[in-house]
Amino acid sequence: MDQPITTQKPDPELTAAQREQEESVHRALEGYYHVGKPPWDTGVTPPELVALVEGHGALPPGRALELGCGTGTNAIYLARHGWEVAAVDLIDRAVDQAREKVEAAGAGAAVRLLHGDATRLDELDAPGPFDLFFDLSCYCGIPLHRRDAYAAGLTHRAAPGARLLMFGYGPEPLDNPVPEVTSWAAGVTADELRARFAGWELLDVTPGTNSVPTFWFTLRRDA
Ligand SMILES: C[S@@+](CC[C@H](N)C(=O)[O-])C[C@H]1O[C@@H](n2cnc3c(N)ncnc32)[C@H](O)[C@@H]1O
């Protein structure tokens, strides 16, 4: 719980408050993985990703990058459907569990797991280009001062016409039972994504079915 962020190089540009915010997010996430199975780890691939991969007008298999892959459920799903997958998570225990699941699923040749920060992709071996980015509730918890770096990292690695499918909590998850989370999870809005993802088009915003405001966003990188 109190371990420092091991994958992150010291960043002299960060203010003390920003560093503390990042460490607090890291501690909170680590806590989830250390007490057992985090609440989001359902082992079920969401229908929104299934539709993009298998539905009418499905994307042809290519290279995918999952941001905040947790224990690997969706990376394995993508690999089973012909995708070459890189998957990154900030928490070492999540990546370790993902590695075990990937091996057990026999998907080791198609899934490359990376322990690190989705806002610091230059520090990882994930050059791309990628045809699909998938983010299930990772971006919406990223501190605001790291979000431009997240967008730049994806933009830099996106193939022409690449998709980004993102699920995120809105800014007001009012019944969030974990106060430590509400203190740093700023949430995400369509306006923010439009402003931050220059060179991308926001194709679709579909509300989620949660009891608090959530959204599925689909963005497409310009061709
Ligand atoms: C809500 S969980 C979803 C996990 C997984 N996609 C799933 O469906 O089970 C969000 C994940 O994002 C990871 N995460 C949060 N911030 C991150 C960052 N800056 N870089 C990489 N992963 C991050 C967390 O550790 C967590 O595993």
The ligand as a Tripos MOL2 file, in Angstrom:
@<TRIPOS>MOLECULE
LIG
   27    29     1     0     0
SMALL
NO_CHARGES

@<TRIPOS>ATOM
      1 C1        -11.5950    0.3560  -13.4070 C.3       1 LIG1
      2 S1        -10.1120   -0.5420  -13.5970 S.3       1 LIG1
      3 C2        -10.4870   -1.5350  -15.0190 C.3       1 LIG1
      4 C3         -9.5150   -2.6570  -15.2310 C.3       1 LIG1
      5 C4         -9.7950   -3.5490  -16.4270 C.3       1 LIG1
      6 N1         -9.8540   -2.7760  -17.6640 N.3       1 LIG1
      7 C5        -11.0500   -4.3550  -16.2490 C.2       1 LIG1
      8 O1        -11.9870   -4.1460  -17.0070 O.co2     1 LIG1
      9 O2        -11.1070   -5.1740  -15.3410 O.co2     1 LIG1
     10 C6         -8.9890    0.6750  -14.2100 C.3       1 LIG1
     11 C7         -7.5750    0.1790  -14.3130 C.3       1 LIG1
     12 O3         -6.7540    1.2560  -14.7690 O.3       1 LIG1
     13 C8         -5.5120    1.1740  -14.1060 C.3       1 LIG1
     14 N2         -4.9030    2.4970  -14.1640 N.ar      1 LIG1
     15 C9         -5.2910    3.6290  -13.5550 C.ar      1 LIG1
     16 N3         -4.4870    4.6570  -13.8560 N.ar      1 LIG1
     17 C10        -3.5610    4.1510  -14.7060 C.ar      1 LIG1
     18 C11        -2.4600    4.7130  -15.4040 C.ar      1 LIG1
     19 N4         -2.1190    6.0020  -15.2750 N.pl3     1 LIG1
     20 N5         -1.7360    3.9110  -16.2110 N.ar      1 LIG1
     21 C12        -2.0560    2.5940  -16.3440 C.ar      1 LIG1
     22 N6         -3.0770    2.0140  -15.7070 N.ar      1 LIG1
     23 C13        -3.8210    2.7810  -14.9040 C.ar      1 LIG1
     24 C14        -5.8540    0.6970  -12.7120 C.3       1 LIG1
     25 O4         -4.7630    0.1240  -12.0360 O.3       1 LIG1
     26 C15        -6.9750   -0.3000  -13.0090 C.3       1 LIG1
     27 O5         -6.4820   -1.5940  -13.1560 O.3       1 LIG1
@<TRIPOS>BOND
     1     1     2 1
     2     2     3 1
     3     2    10 1
     4     3     4 1
     5     4     5 1
     6     5     6 1
     7     5     7 1
     8     7     8 2
     9     7     9 1
    10    10    11 1
    11    11    12 1
    12    11    26 1
    13    12    13 1
    14    13    14 1
    15    13    24 1
    16    14    15 ar
    17    14    23 ar
    18    15    16 ar
    19    16    17 ar
    20    17    18 ar
    21    17    23 ar
    22    18    19 1
    23    18    20 ar
    24    20    21 ar
    25    21    22 ar
    26    22    23 ar
    27    24    25 1
    28    24    26 1
    29    26    27 1
@<TRIPOS>SUBSTRUCTURE
     1 LIG1         1 GROUP 0 **** ****
